[in-house]
Amino acid sequence: MDISKLKKDMIIPNYRRLCELLDLNIVGGSSKRSQLKEMERHFKYRKEGNKFIIEDIYNDILEKIDARKYTKGNNRIEFTNFLISKQDENKIGIYKIVLNNDIYIGSTIKSFRERFRCQHVKNNPVPHIFDMFEEGATFEIVEICEGMTEPEIRALENKYINKYKTDSKWNLINSNDAWSYIPIYKQKYKTIKIKEEDYEKALQVLKELNLLS
């Protein structure tokens, strides 16, 4: 990687041009994510749409850090990009995933740690989120919502989504507002057998008990 052509505050129009300046091959998928992560060891940048804006160029290459580490003495995996204390990790509420000026707003009614674990997988229903984590995104609390109902939490999540949607400093990843919580209950039925000669009598009894309309 040749960073000699880079300058602080330089605006590079797209990934292809960045690779040309750095004398790198243009790749995609996981190779691109690894390549971008490697760039972050050489210089600091932020993204605005397709543009790369160089914020700093390091004199010394930063140490390569694995986002995961195992706690000595047990099988618990700690993630350096999970910026929530053990005291709060099992609480519920609004969270944000941040990479440079890209931000995703979400909520959880289980726990922050459980939600992070579900988001930090390749088959994430929002593929951009996995890509963000691969590039070093952080998972942080926006607001703890202990004692609130799911509809209340969703409404608060929408407020934060709208807040960041109108803030030009941020590139909001969310494609939609938080879903509106409408409980749906599927009616269950059972079948009983009645002698043919007792059928009309059974109907009359059910009507009297308001069990049959």
NUKEVEX-703721 format. One record per atom (N, C-alpha, C): residue number from 0; residue in one letter; x, y, z. Coordinates in pm, whole numbers. Atoms other than C-alpha are relative to their C-alpha. Last residue first. Example, Ala and Ser with C-alpha at 12.3 -4.5 7.8 and 13.67 -1.06 7.14 Angstrom:
<rs>
R,k,r,east,north,up
R,1,S,-82,-119,-6
R,1,S,1367,-106,714
R,1,S,-77,109,73
R,0,A,89,-119,0
R,0,A,1230,-450,780
R,0,A,90,120,0
</rs>
This chain:
<rs>
R,k,r,east,north,up
R,212,S,70,-117,50
R,212,S,-7289,-1656,1691
R,212,S,-104,-40,-104
R,211,L,25,18,144
R,211,L,-7185,-1954,1895
R,211,L,-82,117,-48
R,210,L,-120,62,57
R,210,L,-7031,-1953,2241
R,210,L,-14,-21,-150
R,209,N,-69,-99,82
R,209,N,-7291,-1712,2377
R,209,N,134,-51,-53
R,208,L,-123,-35,-73
R,208,L,-7388,-1971,2643
R,208,L,84,105,-73
R,207,E,42,-52,-131
R,207,E,-7745,-1984,2505
R,207,E,120,45,83
R,206,K,56,-135,22
R,206,K,-7603,-2021,2153
R,206,K,-39,64,131
R,205,L,-113,-90,29
R,205,L,-7386,-2317,2263
R,205,L,-47,144,-22
R,204,V,-74,-22,-126
R,204,V,-7687,-2489,2423
R,204,V,115,98,-22
R,203,Q,83,-85,-84
R,203,Q,-7898,-2443,2106
R,203,Q,71,32,131
R,202,L,-5,-136,55
R,202,L,-7623,-2583,1886
R,202,L,-76,97,88
R,201,A,-132,-55,-34
R,201,A,-7590,-2889,2114
R,201,A,14,143,-52
R,200,K,2,-31,-144
R,200,K,-7966,-2956,2091
R,200,K,132,65,41
R,199,E,80,-121,-17
R,199,E,-7952,-2933,1711
R,199,E,-5,44,147
R,198,Y,-65,-116,63
R,198,Y,-7663,-3186,1695
R,198,Y,-77,131,25
R,197,D,-16,-104,-102
R,197,D,-7800,-3439,1948
R,197,D,54,131,-58
R,196,E,131,-31,-56
R,196,E,-7946,-3681,1685
R,196,E,7,110,106
R,195,E,84,-72,96
R,195,E,-7626,-3665,1487
R,195,E,-133,40,61
R,194,K,90,91,70
R,194,K,-7414,-3763,1785
R,194,K,-95,81,-87
R,193,I,135,5,-60
R,193,I,-7157,-3499,1862
R,193,I,-86,-97,-80
R,192,K,93,87,72
R,192,K,-6781,-3501,1799
R,192,K,-133,-7,76
R,191,I,65,100,-85
R,191,I,-6566,-3211,1915
R,191,I,-99,-80,-85
R,190,T,113,72,59
R,190,T,-6311,-3011,1715
R,190,T,-58,-98,103
R,189,K,-3,145,-24
R,189,K,-6079,-2752,1865
R,189,K,-128,-62,-56
R,188,Y,126,73,-2
R,188,Y,-6005,-2398,1751
R,188,Y,24,-147,33
R,187,K,-15,145,4
R,187,K,-5726,-2147,1801
R,187,K,-137,-66,14
R,186,Q,104,73,-72
R,186,Q,-5751,-1779,1710
R,186,Q,21,-150,-16
R,185,K,64,98,86
R,185,K,-5423,-1626,1599
R,185,K,-99,-82,82
R,184,Y,25,126,-68
R,184,Y,-5338,-1318,1800
R,184,Y,-77,-94,-92
R,183,I,93,81,77
R,183,I,-5180,-1023,1629
R,183,I,-14,-135,69
R,182,P,7,141,-38
R,182,P,-5016,-751,1839
R,182,P,-106,-74,-82
R,181,I,141,37,-1
R,181,I,-4961,-428,1647
R,181,I,-9,-149,34
R,180,Y,31,123,-72
R,180,Y,-4624,-267,1711
R,180,Y,-150,-23,5
R,179,S,105,-28,-97
R,179,S,-4543,-11,1444
R,179,S,-43,-131,64
R,178,W,134,48,33
R,178,W,-4217,-96,1275
R,178,W,-98,34,111
R,177,A,28,121,-78
R,177,A,-3920,129,1343
R,177,A,-142,-46,-28
R,176,D,22,-25,-142
R,176,D,-3881,378,1061
R,176,D,-19,-133,71
R,175,N,138,-29,-41
R,175,N,-3741,261,731
R,175,N,-4,39,147
R,174,S,78,-27,121
R,174,S,-3412,237,538
R,174,S,-143,38,34
R,173,N,137,51,-4
R,173,N,-3195,273,849
R,173,N,-76,37,-128
R,172,I,8,126,73
R,172,I,-2835,347,747
R,172,I,-143,-54,-5
R,171,L,85,99,-67
R,171,L,-2842,714,851
R,171,L,-17,-124,-87
R,170,N,58,77,109
R,170,N,-2545,909,713
R,170,N,-79,-114,62
R,169,W,8,146,-6
R,169,W,-2472,1163,985
R,169,W,-61,-58,-127
R,168,K,-130,54,-42
R,168,K,-2349,1522,995
R,168,K,3,-152,-9
R,167,S,-88,16,116
R,167,S,-2649,1633,787
R,167,S,137,-56,37
R,166,D,-130,-55,-38
R,166,D,-2883,1574,1082
R,166,D,100,-28,-112
R,165,T,-3,-142,37
R,165,T,-3241,1528,955
R,165,T,133,67,35
R,164,K,36,-12,141
R,164,K,-3232,1148,950
R,164,K,13,145,-47
R,163,Y,-122,19,79
R,163,Y,-3044,1148,1281
R,163,Y,-27,13,-150
R,162,K,-101,-97,-42
R,162,K,-3341,1299,1467
R,162,K,125,-10,-88
R,161,N,32,-129,63
R,161,N,-3597,1102,1269
R,161,N,101,107,34
R,160,I,-20,18,144
R,160,I,-3431,774,1371
R,160,I,-25,132,-73
R,159,Y,-144,-7,24
R,159,Y,-3408,898,1731
R,159,Y,31,-17,-149
R,158,K,-42,-138,-25
R,158,K,-3780,973,1742
R,158,K,149,17,-29
R,157,N,36,-83,115
R,157,N,-3857,641,1576
R,157,N,44,145,17
R,156,E,-96,33,107
R,156,E,-3666,455,1849
R,156,E,-27,86,-123
R,155,L,-121,-74,-33
R,155,L,-3878,636,2110
R,155,L,108,-24,-106
R,154,A,29,-141,25
R,154,A,-4194,508,1943
R,154,A,123,87,27
R,153,R,2,-20,145
R,153,R,-4049,158,1928
R,153,R,-27,147,-35
R,152,I,-140,3,45
R,152,I,-3964,171,2300
R,152,I,8,26,-150
R,151,E,-64,-123,-47
R,151,E,-4316,280,2389
R,151,E,145,8,-48
R,150,P,46,-113,82
R,150,P,-4469,6,2170
R,150,P,66,132,40
R,149,E,-58,4,135
R,149,E,-4239,-251,2340
R,149,E,-53,114,-87
R,148,T,58,104,84
R,148,T,-4340,-145,2692
R,148,T,63,4,-139
R,147,M,84,-49,109
R,147,M,-4111,59,2917
R,147,M,-54,-118,-81
R,146,G,135,-27,-46
R,146,G,-3985,-63,3255
R,146,G,-94,51,-108
R,145,E,52,95,-97
R,145,E,-3615,-36,3163
R,145,E,-140,41,45
R,144,C,147,-11,-8
R,144,C,-3566,186,2859
R,144,C,-60,-103,94
R,143,I,50,118,-70
R,143,I,-3192,262,2850
R,143,I,-149,18,27
R,142,E,85,-25,-118
R,142,E,-3106,527,2592
R,142,E,-47,-133,58
R,141,V,55,-134,17
R,141,V,-2848,558,2315
R,141,V,-85,37,122
R,140,I,133,-32,-51
R,140,I,-2636,259,2412
R,140,I,-35,144,-35
R,139,E,9,-82,-119
R,139,E,-2337,171,2194
R,139,E,-145,25,41
R,138,F,138,19,-48
R,138,F,-2228,-84,1932
R,138,F,-11,71,134
R,137,T,22,20,-143
R,137,T,-1909,14,1747
R,137,T,-149,-6,32
R,136,A,107,-79,-62
R,136,A,-1823,-28,1378
R,136,A,-13,-33,149
R,135,G,-36,-58,-128
R,135,G,-1483,-176,1285
R,135,G,-105,84,68
R,134,E,-87,-115,22
R,134,E,-1500,-255,913
R,134,E,32,74,129
R,133,E,-124,50,60
R,133,E,-1639,-603,972
R,133,E,102,113,-20
R,132,F,-77,65,-106
R,132,F,-1896,-448,1204
R,132,F,134,-52,-52
R,131,M,-49,-105,-90
R,131,M,-2012,-214,927
R,131,M,85,-59,112
R,130,D,-111,-68,67
R,130,D,-2036,-500,678
R,130,D,61,107,90
R,129,F,-115,91,-9
R,129,F,-2250,-696,925
R,129,F,122,62,-65
R,128,I,-44,2,-140
R,128,I,-2479,-394,958
R,128,I,121,-92,15
R,127,H,-91,-112,-24
R,127,H,-2504,-335,582
R,127,H,58,-5,141
R,126,P,-138,35,33
R,126,P,-2651,-685,544
R,126,P,100,112,25
R,125,V,-46,-129,54
R,125,V,-2972,-591,733
R,125,V,149,-17,-32
R,124,P,100,-45,99
R,124,P,-3133,-936,773
R,124,P,30,138,-56
R,123,N,78,-114,-51
R,123,N,-2804,-1042,941
R,123,N,-99,45,-106
R,122,N,136,8,54
R,122,N,-2693,-1371,783
R,122,N,-92,106,60
R,121,K,0,-18,145
R,121,K,-2324,-1285,837
R,121,K,-141,1,-58
R,120,V,-4,127,73
R,120,V,-2362,-1238,1212
R,120,V,-13,27,-150
R,119,H,-140,25,36
R,119,H,-2293,-949,1456
R,119,H,14,-135,-72
R,118,Q,-40,-91,107
R,118,Q,-2653,-827,1465
R,118,Q,137,-38,-57
R,117,C,81,28,119
R,117,C,-2776,-1129,1663
R,117,C,41,87,-118
R,116,R,-36,134,49
R,116,R,-2491,-1103,1917
R,116,R,-76,-35,-127
R,115,F,-132,-10,65
R,115,F,-2545,-728,1948
R,115,F,40,-134,-60
R,114,R,23,-66,129
R,114,R,-2914,-786,2020
R,114,R,130,14,-77
R,113,E,66,96,88
R,113,E,-2829,-1041,2289
R,113,E,-23,61,-138
R,112,R,-100,100,39
R,112,R,-2579,-799,2447
R,112,R,-60,-101,-97
R,111,F,-92,-57,96
R,111,F,-2827,-511,2445
R,111,F,101,-105,-49
R,110,S,-116,-58,-67
R,110,S,-3093,-723,2609
R,110,S,92,56,-107
R,109,K,-63,115,-68
R,109,K,-3435,-864,2527
R,109,K,119,47,82
R,108,I,83,26,-118
R,108,I,-3664,-573,2430
R,108,I,52,-124,74
R,107,T,9,138,-44
R,107,T,-3412,-431,2183
R,107,T,-90,-10,123
R,106,S,50,17,-137
R,106,S,-3392,-116,1977
R,106,S,-5,-147,34
R,105,G,84,117,-23
R,105,G,-3215,9,1665
R,105,G,-48,-6,144
R,104,I,74,-7,-126
R,104,I,-3047,315,1516
R,104,I,-90,-123,12
R,103,Y,123,80,4
R,103,Y,-2780,271,1247
R,103,Y,-64,7,138
R,102,I,64,36,-127
R,102,I,-2507,531,1193
R,102,I,-128,-79,-25
R,101,D,113,89,26
R,101,D,-2251,608,922
R,101,D,-60,-41,135
R,100,N,124,-78,-11
R,100,N,-2031,908,1011
R,100,N,-123,-80,-45
R,99,N,-28,-133,54
R,99,N,-1723,699,1096
R,99,N,-126,85,13
R,98,L,-127,16,74
R,98,L,-1880,362,1176
R,98,L,26,131,-72
R,97,V,-66,-116,60
R,97,V,-2154,371,1440
R,97,V,131,-41,-68
R,96,I,-120,62,58
R,96,I,-2412,116,1554
R,96,I,66,108,-84
R,95,K,-49,-48,129
R,95,K,-2670,276,1783
R,95,K,124,-78,-41
R,94,Y,-145,8,21
R,94,Y,-2882,143,2067
R,94,Y,36,60,-136
R,93,I,-40,-45,134
R,93,I,-3228,206,2212
R,93,I,152,-8,-11
R,92,G,13,-139,40
R,92,G,-3359,11,2512
R,92,G,45,26,-142
R,91,I,65,-16,130
R,91,I,-3317,-303,2716
R,91,I,-6,148,-36
R,90,K,115,-90,-2
R,90,K,-3081,-402,2998
R,90,K,-55,16,-142
R,89,N,124,78,-1
R,89,N,-2857,-710,2998
R,89,N,-126,86,10
R,88,E,13,82,122
R,88,E,-2544,-520,2888
R,88,E,-128,-81,-5
R,87,D,113,-39,85
R,87,D,-2589,-244,3148
R,87,D,-28,-95,-115
R,86,Q,112,-45,-83
R,86,Q,-2371,-355,3442
R,86,Q,-124,28,-86
R,85,K,67,120,-46
R,85,K,-2142,-549,3209
R,85,K,-123,35,84
R,84,S,-53,61,-121
R,84,S,-2059,-216,3048
R,84,S,-78,-126,36
R,83,I,101,-2,-105
R,83,I,-2150,-136,2689
R,83,I,53,-76,121
R,82,L,-38,-102,-98
R,82,L,-1904,-46,2414
R,82,L,-106,19,108
R,81,F,123,-1,-81
R,81,F,-1929,-368,2212
R,81,F,26,92,119
R,80,N,90,-100,57
R,80,N,-1653,-291,1956
R,80,N,-137,1,69
R,79,T,-50,-134,-27
R,79,T,-1383,-460,2165
R,79,T,-91,107,-58
R,78,F,-23,-70,125
R,78,F,-1587,-779,2167
R,78,F,44,142,32
R,77,E,15,-144,-14
R,77,E,-1569,-1016,2464
R,77,E,33,64,-135
R,76,I,-69,-80,101
R,76,I,-1631,-1386,2414
R,76,I,-29,147,25
R,75,R,68,-123,36
R,75,R,-1723,-1589,2724
R,75,R,84,80,-100
R,74,N,26,1,144
R,74,N,-1571,-1935,2723
R,74,N,-71,126,-48
R,73,N,133,46,38
R,73,N,-1410,-1910,3065
R,73,N,-17,13,-150
R,72,G,64,79,-103
R,72,G,-1074,-1873,3242
R,72,G,-141,-41,-31
R,71,K,-76,111,-56
R,71,K,-926,-1591,3041
R,71,K,-79,-71,109
R,70,T,-34,-28,-138
R,70,T,-1183,-1379,2864
R,70,T,68,-122,61
R,69,Y,60,91,-95
R,69,Y,-1166,-1451,2493
R,69,Y,45,36,141
R,68,K,-101,55,-89
R,68,K,-1099,-1164,2254
R,68,K,-71,-88,101
R,67,R,43,95,-102
R,67,R,-1288,-1046,1950
R,67,R,117,-37,89
R,66,A,119,-52,-69
R,66,A,-1242,-731,1740
R,66,A,-47,-92,111
R,65,D,114,88,25
R,65,D,-890,-845,1653
R,65,D,-118,52,81
R,64,I,77,46,-116
R,64,I,-648,-553,1661
R,64,I,-115,-88,-44
R,63,K,120,71,46
R,63,K,-372,-481,1410
R,63,K,-70,-60,120
R,62,E,1,143,-29
R,62,E,-132,-229,1558
R,62,E,-130,-62,-48
R,61,L,65,42,-125
R,61,L,-133,109,1390
R,61,L,3,-152,14
R,60,I,116,85,24
R,60,I,119,185,1115
R,60,I,-57,-45,134
R,59,D,-25,141,-31
R,59,D,353,467,1214
R,59,D,-128,-79,-19
R,58,N,-143,21,26
R,58,N,353,814,1063
R,58,N,39,-145,22
R,57,Y,-84,41,-112
R,57,Y,-26,805,1045
R,57,Y,146,-17,-43
R,56,I,-89,101,56
R,56,I,-221,1008,790
R,56,I,102,-34,107
R,55,D,-134,4,-58
R,55,D,-522,1202,920
R,55,D,80,-112,-68
R,54,E,-6,-85,-119
R,54,E,-868,1311,812
R,54,E,138,3,63
R,53,I,-115,36,-81
R,53,I,-875,1180,454
R,53,I,12,97,116
R,52,I,-66,-124,-40
R,52,I,-1224,1220,310
R,52,I,111,-35,98
R,51,F,-90,26,-112
R,51,F,-1354,920,114
R,51,F,72,131,31
R,50,K,-127,-73,-18
R,50,K,-1652,990,-110
R,50,K,77,-48,123
R,49,N,-108,78,59
R,49,N,-1917,733,-204
R,49,N,137,62,25
R,48,G,48,67,121
R,48,G,-2175,885,34
R,48,G,110,-91,-53
R,47,E,120,-78,30
R,47,E,-1974,1090,278
R,47,E,-53,-51,-132
R,46,K,71,12,126
R,46,K,-1714,859,429
R,46,K,-119,95,-6
R,45,R,143,11,-22
R,45,R,-1456,929,696
R,45,R,-68,-4,-138
R,44,Y,88,-61,100
R,44,Y,-1087,865,686
R,44,Y,-144,-6,48
R,43,K,137,-14,-49
R,43,K,-798,789,919
R,43,K,-83,70,-107
R,42,F,54,-136,-2
R,42,F,-472,662,773
R,42,F,-144,-3,49
R,41,H,-93,-93,64
R,41,H,-237,364,774
R,41,H,-48,144,3
R,40,R,-126,8,-74
R,40,R,-408,119,1012
R,40,R,101,102,-51
R,39,E,17,-75,-124
R,39,E,-746,230,875
R,39,E,123,-9,89
R,38,M,-25,-143,26
R,38,M,-634,112,531
R,38,M,-5,81,129
R,37,E,-145,-16,7
R,37,E,-616,-246,665
R,37,E,37,147,-26
R,36,K,-47,8,-139
R,36,K,-983,-226,764
R,36,K,152,19,5
R,35,L,33,-127,-64
R,35,L,-1067,-106,414
R,35,L,48,2,145
R,34,Q,-86,-103,59
R,34,Q,-882,-405,262
R,34,Q,-24,136,67
R,33,S,-133,19,-58
R,33,S,-1050,-651,497
R,33,S,96,109,-49
R,32,R,11,-36,-142
R,32,R,-1392,-515,401
R,32,R,136,-11,68
R,31,K,6,-147,-8
R,31,K,-1296,-526,32
R,31,K,-7,45,145
R,30,S,-135,-49,33
R,30,S,-1188,-889,60
R,30,S,5,152,9
R,29,S,-83,6,-121
R,29,S,-1513,-970,244
R,29,S,142,50,-27
R,28,G,38,92,-107
R,28,G,-1718,-855,-56
R,28,G,91,8,121
R,27,G,135,-11,-53
R,27,G,-1539,-676,-338
R,27,G,-23,-94,116
R,26,V,60,128,-41
R,26,V,-1196,-606,-482
R,26,V,-140,25,53
R,25,I,140,-23,-32
R,25,I,-1017,-327,-670
R,25,I,-65,-135,28
R,24,N,100,62,87
R,24,N,-644,-398,-657
R,24,N,-140,36,48
R,23,L,63,123,-49
R,23,L,-425,-150,-471
R,23,L,-96,-54,-104
R,22,D,-59,109,78
R,22,D,-180,118,-589
R,22,D,-50,-136,50
R,21,L,-74,86,-93
R,21,L,-290,353,-309
R,21,L,71,-115,-69
R,20,L,-97,-82,-71
R,20,L,-397,629,-548
R,20,L,90,-85,89
R,19,E,-99,-46,98
R,19,E,-568,380,-782
R,19,E,110,79,70
R,18,C,-89,114,30
R,18,C,-741,211,-488
R,18,C,109,40,-99
R,17,L,-83,22,-118
R,17,L,-880,547,-375
R,17,L,99,-113,-24
R,16,R,-107,-100,5
R,16,R,-1003,618,-727
R,16,R,94,-15,118
R,15,R,-87,33,113
R,15,R,-1201,292,-730
R,15,R,120,96,-7
R,14,Y,-89,110,-37
R,14,Y,-1341,357,-382
R,14,Y,99,-33,-111
R,13,N,57,133,-14
R,13,N,-1492,691,-479
R,13,N,106,-105,33
R,12,P,140,15,43
R,12,P,-1453,1068,-512
R,12,P,-62,-137,22
R,11,I,-14,100,107
R,11,I,-1137,1114,-300
R,11,I,-140,-43,-42
R,10,I,130,60,28
R,10,I,-1140,1432,-92
R,10,I,15,-91,-122
R,9,M,19,36,141
R,9,M,-802,1524,59
R,9,M,-136,-68,-18
R,8,D,117,-73,52
R,8,D,-831,1680,405
R,8,D,-24,-26,-149
R,7,K,105,-27,-96
R,7,K,-482,1543,492
R,7,K,-106,91,-62
R,6,K,-22,-121,-79
R,6,K,-285,1434,189
R,6,K,-118,20,94
R,5,L,108,-50,-84
R,5,L,-252,1100,12
R,5,L,41,126,75
R,4,K,80,-95,77
R,4,K,-10,1040,-273
R,4,K,-115,59,80
R,3,S,-76,-123,27
R,3,S,255,882,-50
R,3,S,-81,105,-75
R,2,I,82,-113,-46
R,2,I,8,625,86
R,2,I,65,134,-31
R,1,D,-79,-122,14
R,1,D,149,330,-112
R,1,D,-87,121,36
R,0,M,84,-119,0
R,0,M,0,0,0
R,0,M,88,124,0
</rs>
